[in-house]
Amino acid sequence: ASRPWSPSLVAVLVANIALSACAGTVNPEADGGRPDGSQPTDGGALADGAWSQVCPESAPTVGSSCSQNGLYCEYGDAWWNISCDTVLRCVAGQWNLGNPGASPCLPEPGPNSPNCPSNPSTISGPCSDNGLTCHYGHGVTCQCSSGQNADAAATWGCVPGSGCPSDRPRLGSPCDIPIELVCGYEFCGPNEVCTNGAWQSSPGGC
């Protein structure tokens, strides 16, 4: 699923986050987006141009009625951190704020450091720049870290795992991938899964 993302570049997001329990293998097809600015899809795009077949086109009013209990719908363009978007969840027949993000909303990442590898598909193994975070496109993130053990050698870890869309899907957008595939786009953050044809949130953490 795809959507336009904000082009603003405001600050480099650098955080020393534990990787040992959360990191996956980078999607080898991640290429930083297409030259025309469009984004890859996961095979579930809607023919009528709507962004979702289960969520309202615009954010519903908190407290208004809904029919699909448990449904998450995301509104915004914060590909780097779901906590920066508005997420509503249908609970007991009413829309409630239901942002699953555990981290605070941080500024959109700026350009990568010159020390970041140019191709994420080549990233693996030991690294020397502990704490270096590199973003590729609108979802793939790699980080050099020793994890929670400061005395351990630093290694690369990347999210999301193999088989996941290289761009973070908007919750509620269409999908057509195996239901058992869990896709995480933040280290130690919430995951996303394809549920009944739409991307939904699932528990994450480390």
Solvent accessible surface area in square Angstrom, and as a share of the most:
residue,aa,sasa,rsa
1,A,10,0.08
2,S,55,0.36
3,R,18,0.06
4,P,120,0.75
5,W,28,0.10
6,S,27,0.17
7,P,124,0.78
8,S,55,0.36
9,L,113,0.56
10,V,99,0.57
11,A,43,0.33
12,V,81,0.46
13,L,36,0.18
14,V,90,0.52
15,A,35,0.27
16,N,108,0.56
17,I,56,0.28
18,A,19,0.15
19,L,9,0.05
20,S,105,0.68
21,A,76,0.59
22,C,32,0.19
23,A,41,0.32
24,G,33,0.31
25,T,95,0.55
26,V,12,0.07
27,N,12,0.06
28,P,87,0.55
29,E,143,0.64
30,A,6,0.05
31,D,100,0.52
32,G,44,0.42
33,G,18,0.17
34,R,108,0.40
35,P,147,0.92
36,D,116,0.60
37,G,52,0.50
38,S,46,0.30
39,Q,15,0.07
40,P,37,0.23
41,T,64,0.37
42,D,22,0.11
43,G,59,0.56
44,G,13,0.12
45,A,73,0.57
46,L,45,0.22
47,A,117,0.91
48,D,120,0.62
49,G,69,0.66
50,A,33,0.25
51,W,32,0.11
52,S,10,0.06
53,Q,110,0.49
54,V,47,0.27
55,C,13,0.08
56,P,50,0.31
57,E,118,0.53
58,S,81,0.52
59,A,53,0.41
60,P,26,0.16
61,T,103,0.60
62,V,81,0.47
63,G,38,0.37
64,S,43,0.28
65,S,96,0.62
66,C,24,0.14
67,S,112,0.72
68,Q,82,0.36
69,N,101,0.52
70,G,29,0.28
71,L,10,0.05
72,Y,30,0.11
73,C,0,0.00
74,E,0,0.00
75,Y,22,0.08
76,G,38,0.36
77,D,55,0.29
78,A,3,0.02
79,W,16,0.06
80,W,37,0.13
81,N,5,0.03
82,I,6,0.03
83,S,26,0.17
84,C,36,0.22
85,D,13,0.06
86,T,61,0.35
87,V,2,0.01
88,L,2,0.01
89,R,89,0.33
90,C,0,0.00
91,V,71,0.41
92,A,89,0.69
93,G,26,0.25
94,Q,96,0.43
95,W,13,0.05
96,N,57,0.29
97,L,125,0.62
98,G,19,0.18
99,N,61,0.31
100,P,35,0.22
101,G,21,0.20
102,A,91,0.70
103,S,41,0.26
104,P,96,0.60
105,C,76,0.46
106,L,63,0.31
107,P,71,0.45
108,E,8,0.04
109,P,4,0.02
110,G,11,0.11
111,P,93,0.59
112,N,53,0.27
113,S,34,0.22
114,P,137,0.86
115,N,102,0.52
116,C,17,0.10
117,P,41,0.26
118,S,113,0.73
119,N,69,0.36
120,P,6,0.04
121,S,51,0.33
122,T,95,0.55
123,I,14,0.07
124,S,88,0.57
125,G,33,0.32
126,P,112,0.71
127,C,25,0.15
128,S,117,0.76
129,D,58,0.30
130,N,78,0.40
131,G,12,0.11
132,L,19,0.09
133,T,11,0.07
134,C,0,0.00
135,H,25,0.11
136,Y,17,0.07
137,G,23,0.22
138,H,40,0.18
139,G,3,0.03
140,V,0,0.00
141,T,13,0.08
142,C,0,0.00
143,Q,1,0.00
144,C,0,0.00
145,S,3,0.02
146,S,16,0.11
147,G,15,0.14
148,Q,162,0.72
149,N,86,0.44
150,A,94,0.73
151,D,138,0.71
152,A,42,0.33
153,A,83,0.64
154,A,13,0.10
155,T,61,0.36
156,W,45,0.16
157,G,6,0.06
158,C,5,0.03
159,V,7,0.04
160,P,1,0.00
161,G,21,0.20
162,S,67,0.44
163,G,52,0.50
164,C,2,0.01
165,P,21,0.13
166,S,15,0.09
167,D,7,0.04
168,R,7,0.03
169,P,1,0.01
170,R,35,0.13
171,L,0,0.00
172,G,0,0.00
173,S,4,0.03
174,P,8,0.05
175,C,9,0.05
176,D,105,0.54
177,I,36,0.18
178,P,79,0.50
179,I,114,0.58
180,E,134,0.60
181,L,43,0.21
182,V,77,0.45
183,C,0,0.00
184,G,13,0.13
185,Y,13,0.05
186,E,33,0.15
187,F,15,0.06
188,C,35,0.21
189,G,9,0.08
190,P,19,0.12
191,N,33,0.17
192,E,8,0.04
193,V,23,0.13
194,C,8,0.05
195,T,47,0.27
196,N,130,0.67
197,G,24,0.23
198,A,3,0.03
199,W,0,0.00
200,Q,17,0.08
201,S,19,0.13
202,S,23,0.15
203,P,127,0.80
204,G,42,0.40
205,G,42,0.41
206,C,91,0.55
